[in-house]
Amino acid sequence: MTARLGLGGHLKALIREPLLWSEAVRAVFAMRRLGRFLPSSAYLDWRTHTAYGDSKASITSIDMAHYLRWRREMRTMSRWGRVT
């Protein structure tokens, strides 16, 4: 599963964007609260199929960074009562 996510490439992308480090840690701990370190393979197959049209596609570093920015923005908006 690590090879499928391209973890090395994602780590390199995170190193270039230090503002996303804390959000990446939050995302990991959110998964750990569910009892796993990474999402299940069935969930990843579904997400990659809906995003790329192929359930075996690799998640790009750009998409990972967009996801972390979206998580951070949604958390900030909900804190200020802008998300219902």
ROZASE-902808 format. One record per residue (C-alpha): residue number from 1; x, y, z; residue in one letter. Coordinates in nm, 4 decimals. Layout:
<sites>
SITE_n_u_v_w_res
SITE_NUM_X_Y_Z_a
...
</sites>
This chain:
<sites>
SITE_n_u_v_w_res
SITE_1_0.0000_0.0000_0.0000_m
SITE_2_0.2866_0.2392_0.0714_t
SITE_3_0.4109_0.2080_-0.2863_a
SITE_4_0.0620_0.2782_-0.4199_r
SITE_5_0.0388_0.6025_-0.2255_l
SITE_6_0.3898_0.7018_-0.3309_g
SITE_7_0.4725_0.7922_0.0283_l
SITE_8_0.8248_0.9095_-0.0578_g
SITE_9_0.6937_1.1545_-0.3158_g
SITE_10_0.4297_1.2816_-0.0768_h
SITE_11_0.6885_1.3393_0.1946_l
SITE_12_0.9021_1.5389_-0.0493_k
SITE_13_0.5986_1.7507_-0.1399_a
SITE_14_0.5260_1.8117_0.2295_l
SITE_15_0.8839_1.9190_0.2961_i
SITE_16_0.8343_2.1938_0.0352_r
SITE_17_0.5129_2.3125_0.2055_e
SITE_18_0.5748_2.3477_0.5795_p
SITE_19_0.2323_2.5085_0.6340_l
SITE_20_0.0749_2.1700_0.5608_l
SITE_21_0.2846_1.9705_0.8104_w
SITE_22_0.0449_2.0146_1.1000_s
SITE_23_-0.2530_1.9275_0.8809_e
SITE_24_-0.0811_1.6109_0.7620_a
SITE_25_-0.0245_1.5090_1.1251_v
SITE_26_-0.3906_1.5822_1.2025_r
SITE_27_-0.4989_1.3656_0.9060_a
SITE_28_-0.2823_1.0755_1.0258_v
SITE_29_-0.4227_1.0967_1.3770_f
SITE_30_-0.7769_1.1159_1.2391_a
SITE_31_-0.7143_0.7807_1.0680_m
SITE_32_-0.5568_0.6387_1.3826_r
SITE_33_-0.8714_0.7268_1.5773_r
SITE_34_-1.0539_0.4988_1.3358_l
SITE_35_-0.8125_0.2196_1.4280_g
SITE_36_-0.5820_0.2256_1.1278_r
SITE_37_-0.2765_0.4119_1.0103_f
SITE_38_-0.3904_0.4319_0.6465_l
SITE_39_-0.7362_0.4138_0.4897_p
SITE_40_-0.8586_0.0686_0.3851_s
SITE_41_-0.7714_-0.0506_0.0365_s
SITE_42_-1.1434_-0.0645_-0.0568_a
SITE_43_-1.1815_0.3043_0.0350_y
SITE_44_-0.8681_0.4007_-0.1585_l
SITE_45_-0.9902_0.2018_-0.4611_d
SITE_46_-1.3210_0.3870_-0.4528_w
SITE_47_-1.1611_0.7299_-0.4060_r
SITE_48_-0.9047_0.6805_-0.6823_t
SITE_49_-1.1718_0.5425_-0.9162_h
SITE_50_-1.3942_0.8467_-0.8612_t
SITE_51_-1.1012_1.0901_-0.8899_a
SITE_52_-0.9000_0.9369_-1.1748_y
SITE_53_-1.1360_0.6875_-1.3413_g
SITE_54_-0.9085_0.3980_-1.2453_d
SITE_55_-0.9160_0.2269_-0.9079_s
SITE_56_-0.5439_0.1390_-0.9330_k
SITE_57_-0.4214_0.4898_-1.0144_a
SITE_58_-0.1661_0.6550_-0.7871_s
SITE_59_-0.2675_0.9555_-0.5808_i
SITE_60_-0.0571_1.2513_-0.6913_t
SITE_61_0.1356_1.4747_-0.4541_s
SITE_62_-0.0523_1.7751_-0.5921_i
SITE_63_-0.3854_1.6155_-0.5019_d
SITE_64_-0.2565_1.5234_-0.1571_m
SITE_65_-0.1546_1.8861_-0.0982_a
SITE_66_-0.4940_2.0102_-0.2233_h
SITE_67_-0.6668_1.7677_0.0160_y
SITE_68_-0.4619_1.8912_0.3131_l
SITE_69_-0.5345_2.2549_0.2245_r
SITE_70_-0.9067_2.1707_0.1977_w
SITE_71_-0.8990_1.9971_0.5389_r
SITE_72_-0.7320_2.2999_0.6953_r
SITE_73_-0.9790_2.5410_0.5356_e
SITE_74_-1.2841_2.3369_0.6426_m
SITE_75_-1.1551_2.3118_0.9992_r
SITE_76_-1.0933_2.6873_1.0111_t
SITE_77_-1.4348_2.7680_0.8644_m
SITE_78_-1.6172_2.5388_1.1057_s
SITE_79_-1.4316_2.6944_1.3987_r
SITE_80_-1.5660_3.0346_1.3005_w
SITE_81_-1.9179_2.9086_1.2369_g
SITE_82_-1.9075_2.9481_0.8608_r
SITE_83_-1.9877_2.5835_0.7863_v
SITE_84_-2.3273_2.4465_0.8807_t
</sites>
